[in-house]
Amino acid sequence: MPLLSLGALPERLDTERLFLRPYRVGDARWYFTMGQRNLAHLERHESGNTVFGIHCVDDAAGVLRGFTKHWQERTAFALGVFLQGSEEFAGQLYLEVTHAGLPALNLGFFADCTHVNRGYMTEAAQRGLVFAFAELGAHRVGLWCDDTNVPSRRIAERCGFRLEGHVREDKRHADGSITGSLCYGLLRGEFEPESSRQA
Ligand SMILES: CC(C)(COP(=O)(O)OP(=O)(O)OC[C@H]1O[C@@H](n2cnc3c(N)ncnc32)[C@H](O)[C@@H]1OP(=O)(O)O)[C@@H](O)C(=O)NCCC(=O)NCCS
């Protein structure tokens, strides 16, 4: 079964306004603070996010060690998204291998609650897709989101994902409401990096 690209992986991905990089254990102190700041923001649509298991800086270090291990094993790629210049944290991108032989990955993301609505996560997702297709050799990238998560849907659509399916009423939220899930997909042959798209 072919593995994801065997070549060396870049340690930093740049865009016009952002850079993306894998986490280091030395990020634990601010990662803990970031997680606490984002709990309410992530509660509805990212209830499985690792920040919910972080209660102290040591917990954060454990999560970051896990990210590093997965990166080295090439099973998942967690990338912090930072502003060029200030190096402020703007969000997170997560690419998880779902089928190493294809290869296929799923894309997940969140924006820091202080950096929503600035286009940063669309810009980061587009760079993450170049990483997936060009550097990891992906054949397919999938994206799942709640059918009420309009900002997430808009990122998928701006990045060129196609809507492939709608799983109806598959989850119940803490407030008792029931929603469904949308499945998006983007194939290697369909992907057009932002720089080559028509305006
Ligand atoms: C999903 C989520 C990342 C979307 O965040 P977002 O801020 O809407 O996404 P972007 O950073 O790409 O910003 C896009 C918006 O910024 C606006 N924007 C403002 N200034 C901009 C600029 N200079 N350039 C580009 N876009 C700009 C865009 O118009 C767009 O708004 P629109 O969709 O109403 O047109 C965010 O809502 C989030 O973190 N939610 C919680 C976690 C979550 O749901 N994760 C996804 C699970 S599948």
The ligand as a Gaussian input file, in Angstrom:
#p B3LYP/6-31G(d) Opt

LIG

0 1
 C      -15.741000      27.836000      10.640000
 C      -14.895000      29.075000      10.932000
 C      -13.411000      28.701000      10.893000
 C      -15.188000      30.112000       9.859000
 O      -14.532000      31.302000      10.208000
 P      -14.627000      32.589000       9.266000
 O      -13.974000      33.699000       9.996000
 O      -16.038000      32.760000       8.787000
 O      -13.781000      32.134000       7.986000
 P      -12.649000      32.969000       7.242000
 O      -11.509000      33.224000       8.159000
 O      -12.348000      32.251000       5.986000
 O      -13.363000      34.358000       6.962000
 C      -14.336000      34.438000       5.956000
 C      -15.147000      35.702000       6.093000
 O      -14.286000      36.823000       6.279000
 C      -14.747000      37.881000       5.411000
 N      -13.608000      38.783000       5.210000
 C      -13.459000      39.946000       5.881000
 N      -12.311000      40.532000       5.511000
 C      -11.739000      39.752000       4.564000
 C      -10.541000      39.847000       3.793000
 N       -9.691000      40.878000       3.940000
 N      -10.257000      38.849000       2.929000
 C      -11.091000      37.814000       2.778000
 N      -12.252000      37.680000       3.483000
 C      -12.554000      38.645000       4.366000
 C      -15.273000      37.131000       4.213000
 O      -16.169000      37.939000       3.458000
 C      -15.970000      35.953000       4.850000
 O      -17.271000      36.265000       5.288000
 P      -18.556000      35.672000       4.462000
 O      -18.446000      34.179000       4.480000
 O      -19.707000      36.197000       5.268000
 O      -18.443000      36.228000       3.083000
 C      -15.260000      29.691000      12.319000
 O      -16.608000      30.057000      12.311000
 C      -14.996000      28.760000      13.482000
 O      -13.866000      28.644000      13.950000
 N      -16.069000      28.120000      13.965000
 C      -15.983000      27.184000      15.104000
 C      -15.271000      25.912000      14.739000
 C      -15.855000      25.250000      13.499000
 O      -17.042000      25.344000      13.224000
 N      -14.971000      24.590000      12.744000
 C      -15.354000      23.892000      11.514000
 C      -15.875000      22.540000      11.816000
 S      -16.270000      21.692000      10.287000

